[in-house]
Amino acid sequence: MKLLCTMLIVPAHATVFFTEEFNGTTLDPAWAELGDNGHTGLNGSGAYVLTDPHGNPGTELRRDPLDGPSSFRASIVLAADPFNSAPSLADPSSNNTRSDFKWRFFGPAGFAEVVLNSFGDMRLYHRDSRTGANGNVAPNTRIGVADGDTLELLLSYSLAADTVDLSYSLNGDAAVSFYSGSGNGDGFGDFASNFMDAQVFKWGSTPTDQAVIAIDRWSVVPEPSVFGLIAIGMSGLLPRRRRKASGKVA
């Protein structure tokens, strides 16, 4: 019984999960708006909008969801327009905003970031701060995203296996696997309990057009396996509780 109670209590206690739809007109104070003055904010249509001017540190939306290491599944849904194309009057030959969108995870064991650039390439970078090992674990890969497309990123972390799975989906199509593995160095470890953020960064001065990123949804939830353990535990407890209630204890 003691082991079962621990299994039931620890997953719920160790992690503060959230699902954010960005509805309404007031941003939840759990979010921090950092960096440049590119925070357009809630648009009244269920999205949070960011942009970024060149020559500054980037525009960042941050949240601190985790109390400690845990298995989790994080997803973010966004649309970018302009991003890949930028019909600038100052530079008609330009074909993108020279910008990055970054989805980042930081913890005491290191950090990981999904980086989508305005050429339409995506990569996954990981640094293990315990060994100093770092680099792309998935290289720049053209994923076919275009201005106005809805892009969903899904990153799952298994604490038991110490592995990450990253996939993406365009416009509601079936998810495409992008990476599955144990990262650099000694693995991922606790790479996410400090904070998570989304950042827009303009790395090119020409054209002057700024990328506009609208985040429709962002969530961090337990891995389904955690729910499975809880369900198994509860199924074992309920019959015993019923017998106790009737005064018939086995």
URNOR-V610628 format. One record per pair of residues at least 6 apart in sequence whose C-alpha atoms are under 7 Angstrom apart, sorted by sequence separation. I is the first residue (numbers start at 1). GAP is how many residues later the second one is. D is the distance in Angstrom with one decimal. If there is no record, write none. Layout:
{{I GAP D} {I GAP D}}
This chain:
{{42 6 4.5} {43 6 6.8} {52 6 6.1} {88 6 6.8} {105 6 5.4} {106 6 6.8} {116 6 4.3} {127 6 5.9} {128 6 6.2} {157 6 5.8} {158 6 6.6} {169 6 4.5} {182 6 6.3} {243 6 5.6} {41 7 5.1} {42 7 6.3} {52 7 5.8} {87 7 6.7} {105 7 5.3} {115 7 5.5} {116 7 6.7} {127 7 4.1} {157 7 4.6} {168 7 5.4} {169 7 6.1} {41 8 5.1} {51 8 6.8} {86 8 6.4} {87 8 6.9} {104 8 5.9} {105 8 6.2} {115 8 5.4} {126 8 5.7} {127 8 6.5} {156 8 5.6} {157 8 6.6} {167 8 6.1} {168 8 5.3} {40 9 5.3} {41 9 6.8} {50 9 6.9} {86 9 5.4} {104 9 4.2} {114 9 5.9} {115 9 6.4} {126 9 5.9} {155 9 6.8} {156 9 5.2} {167 9 5.3} {168 9 6.7} {39 10 6.6} {40 10 5.6} {85 10 4.7} {86 10 4.9} {103 10 5.5} {104 10 6.4} {114 10 4.7} {125 10 5.6} {126 10 6.3} {155 10 5.7} {156 10 6.5} {167 10 4.3} {39 11 4.9} {84 11 6.7} {85 11 4.1} {86 11 5.6} {102 11 6.4} {103 11 5.1} {113 11 5.8} {114 11 6.6} {125 11 4.1} {126 11 6.6} {155 11 4.5} {166 11 6.3} {167 11 4.9} {38 12 5.6} {39 12 6.5} {84 12 4.4} {85 12 6.6} {102 12 5.6} {103 12 6.6} {113 12 5.3} {124 12 5.6} {125 12 5.7} {154 12 5.7} {155 12 6.6} {166 12 5.5} {167 12 6.9} {38 13 4.7} {83 13 5.9} {84 13 6.4} {102 13 4.6} {112 13 5.5} {113 13 6.7} {123 13 6.8} {124 13 5.8} {154 13 5.3} {166 13 5.1} {38 14 4.9} {83 14 5.4} {101 14 5.9} {102 14 6.4} {112 14 4.4} {124 14 5.0} {153 14 6.0} {154 14 6.1} {165 14 5.6} {166 14 6.4} {100 15 6.6} {101 15 5.2} {111 15 5.9} {112 15 6.4} {123 15 5.4} {124 15 6.8} {153 15 4.6} {165 15 4.4} {36 16 6.7} {100 16 5.7} {101 16 6.3} {111 16 5.5} {123 16 5.0} {152 16 5.5} {153 16 6.7} {164 16 5.7} {165 16 6.8} {25 17 6.1} {100 17 4.4} {110 17 5.4} {111 17 7.0} {123 17 4.5} {152 17 5.1} {164 17 5.7} {99 18 6.0} {100 18 6.2} {110 18 4.7} {122 18 5.0} {123 18 6.4} {151 18 5.8} {152 18 6.5} {163 18 5.2} {164 18 6.4} {25 19 6.0} {99 19 5.5} {109 19 6.1} {110 19 4.6} {121 19 5.4} {122 19 5.3} {151 19 4.8} {163 19 4.5} {22 20 6.7} {24 20 6.0} {36 20 6.6} {39 20 6.9} {98 20 5.8} {109 20 5.5} {121 20 4.9} {122 20 6.4} {150 20 5.7} {151 20 6.4} {162 20 6.2} {23 21 6.8} {36 21 6.6} {38 21 5.7} {97 21 6.3} {109 21 6.1} {121 21 4.2} {122 21 6.8} {149 21 6.7} {150 21 4.8} {23 22 6.9} {35 22 6.3} {36 22 5.6} {37 22 6.9} {96 22 5.9} {120 22 5.6} {121 22 6.1} {149 22 6.0} {23 23 4.4} {35 23 5.6} {36 23 4.7} {96 23 6.8} {120 23 6.3} {22 24 5.0} {23 24 6.9} {35 24 4.7} {120 24 6.2} {21 25 6.3} {22 25 5.2} {34 25 6.3} {35 25 5.7} {120 25 5.8} {162 25 6.4} {163 25 6.8} {22 26 6.1} {34 26 5.0} {162 26 6.1} {33 27 6.1} {34 27 6.2} {162 27 6.3} {33 28 5.0} {32 29 5.8} {33 29 6.6} {31 30 6.8} {32 30 5.0} {31 31 5.6} {32 31 6.4} {31 32 5.0} {30 33 6.4} {84 34 4.7} {83 35 5.5} {84 35 5.9} {84 36 6.6} {138 41 6.3} {137 46 6.2} {17 48 6.0} {16 49 5.3} {16 50 5.3} {134 50 6.0} {15 51 4.9} {16 51 6.6} {133 51 5.7} {15 52 5.3} {133 52 5.0} {14 53 5.7} {15 53 6.5} {14 54 5.8} {131 54 5.9} {15 55 6.6} {14 56 6.8} {128 56 6.1} {126 57 6.3} {127 57 6.6} {128 57 5.8} {126 58 6.5} {128 60 6.6} {84 62 6.2} {85 62 6.9} {84 63 5.9} {83 64 5.9} {82 65 5.8} {81 66 4.8} {80 67 5.6} {81 67 5.3} {80 68 5.6} {79 69 5.7} {79 70 5.7} {79 71 4.8} {78 72 5.7} {79 72 6.1} {77 73 6.9} {78 73 5.4} {77 74 5.7} {78 74 6.5} {77 75 4.3} {76 76 5.7} {77 76 6.6} {75 77 6.9} {76 77 5.4} {75 78 5.5} {76 78 6.8} {75 79 4.4} {112 79 6.9} {74 80 5.8} {75 80 6.3} {109 80 5.7} {111 80 5.0} {74 81 5.2} {109 81 5.1} {110 81 5.0} {111 81 6.9} {73 82 5.9} {74 82 6.2} {108 82 6.1} {109 82 5.3} {73 83 4.3} {107 83 5.5} {108 83 6.3} {72 84 5.9} {73 84 6.4} {107 84 3.9} {72 85 5.4} {106 85 5.2} {107 85 4.4} {71 86 5.3} {72 86 7.0} {105 86 6.3} {106 86 4.6} {107 86 5.0} {71 87 4.8} {105 87 4.8} {106 87 6.6} {107 87 4.7} {71 88 4.8} {106 88 5.5} {107 88 7.0} {70 89 5.8} {106 89 5.4} {105 90 6.3} {106 90 6.2} {105 91 4.6} {104 92 5.6} {105 92 6.8} {104 93 5.3} {103 94 6.0} {104 94 6.2} {103 95 4.6} {102 96 5.6} {103 96 6.6} {102 97 5.0} {101 98 5.8} {102 98 6.4} {101 99 4.7} {100 100 5.8} {101 100 6.5} {100 101 5.2} {99 102 5.5} {100 102 6.3} {99 103 4.1} {98 104 5.9} {99 104 5.6} {98 105 5.8} {99 105 6.9} {98 106 4.9} {97 110 6.4} {97 112 5.8} {99 112 6.5} {94 113 6.4} {97 113 5.9} {97 114 5.8} {91 116 6.0} {90 117 6.9} {88 119 6.2} {69 121 5.3} {88 121 6.3} {86 123 6.2} {69 124 6.1} {68 125 5.2} {67 126 5.9} {66 127 4.6} {66 128 6.9} {83 128 4.9} {82 129 5.3} {83 129 6.7} {64 130 6.3} {65 130 6.5} {81 130 6.7} {82 130 5.8} {64 131 4.2} {81 131 5.5} {63 132 5.8} {64 132 6.2} {80 132 5.6} {81 132 6.7} {62 133 7.0} {63 133 5.5} {80 133 4.5} {62 134 5.8} {63 134 6.2} {79 134 6.0} {80 134 6.2} {62 135 4.1} {78 135 6.9} {79 135 5.3} {61 136 5.4} {62 136 6.6} {78 136 5.5} {79 136 6.7} {60 137 6.5} {61 137 5.3} {78 137 4.3} {60 138 5.7} {61 138 6.5} {77 138 5.9} {78 138 5.4} {60 139 4.3} {77 139 5.4} {59 140 5.4} {60 140 6.7} {77 140 5.1} {58 141 6.4} {59 141 5.3} {76 141 5.6} {77 141 6.5} {58 142 5.7} {59 142 6.6} {76 142 4.4} {58 143 4.5} {75 143 5.7} {76 143 6.6} {75 144 5.4} {74 145 5.6} {75 145 6.6} {74 146 4.3} {73 147 5.7} {74 147 6.4} {52 148 6.0} {54 148 5.0} {72 148 6.6} {73 148 5.3} {51 149 6.2} {52 149 5.9} {53 149 6.1} {54 149 6.2} {72 149 5.7} {73 149 5.9} {50 150 6.9} {52 150 5.9} {54 150 6.4} {72 150 4.5} {73 150 5.4} {54 151 5.6} {71 151 6.4} {72 151 4.7} {71 152 5.8} {53 157 6.3} {52 158 6.1} {51 159 6.2} {52 159 6.8} {51 160 5.5} {51 161 4.8} {50 162 5.9} {51 162 6.3} {49 163 6.8} {50 163 5.3} {49 164 5.5} {50 164 6.5} {49 165 4.3} {48 166 5.4} {49 166 6.3} {47 167 5.7} {48 167 5.1} {47 168 5.2} {48 168 6.6} {47 169 4.4} {46 170 6.1} {22 194 6.6} {21 195 6.3} {22 195 6.7} {21 196 4.7} {20 197 5.7} {21 197 6.8} {20 198 5.2} {19 199 6.0} {20 199 6.0} {19 200 4.1} {18 201 5.5} {19 201 6.4} {18 202 5.4} {17 203 5.3} {18 203 6.5} {17 204 5.2} {11 215 7.0} {8 222 5.5} {8 225 6.9} {4 229 6.4}}
